[in-house]
């Protein structure tokens, strides 16, 4: 599962980098993916929405077994 999550994160990364941010996979525990938002995303007030409406949505669609995403 980790490999597939990394692949999907690599497809998400350019969108975040375009806004001055980045994303890093911290770990996966019982289907919950833990990520760290970096750069402009780290302090952005919209970061929670980015996680739930963008990152989590894509990961759940593309990686079987992903139950959710949380910030590290």
N, C-alpha and C positions, 0 to 999 in steps of 0.2 A: 504494500500500500504506500509506503514512504516514497518509493521511486515514482509512482504515478502522481502523488501529491506534488512532488518536486517538479515534475514535467508541467503540470497545470500551473503551478506558481510561476514557472518560467514564462508561460504564455501571458500571465497577468502582469508580470513585472514591467514590461514596456509602457503600459498604460499609467502605472504609478510613477515611473521615471519621467514621463512626459510632464508631470506636474511637480517634479522635484522631489519625489518620494521613492521609496523602495519597500520591499517586503522580504522577510527572512523566516524560513521554517525553523521553529524551535523544537517541536516534537509532536508526537501523535499518541494519545492515550485513550483507549476504548472508543475509537472513532472520532474523537474530538481533536481537531488540528489546532495546535498552538502556534501562532505567528507573532512576529514583531514587526511593526510598521516603523520605517526609518525615514530620515530626512524630513522633508516638509510634511509628510504624513504623520510623523510622530507627535507633533503638537497640534495637529489640525482638529478643530472642533467637529469636523465631519468624519473623523476616522472611524467611529463606531458604525456609522452608516456605510462607509466603504467596506468595512469588515462584513457586515451582515447582508447588505444589498448587492455587493459585488463579489468579494472574495468567497464568502460562504456559499452563495448561490451557484457560482461556477464550480466550486469544488464538489458540492453535493450532486450537481448534474453530471459531472465527468468522472468522479471516483466513487465506485460502489463502496459502501461501508462508512463513508464520512457522515457523521451525525451532526456536526457543528464545527464552528471556528471560534476561538477565543484569542484575545490579545495577551501577549506575554508581559 
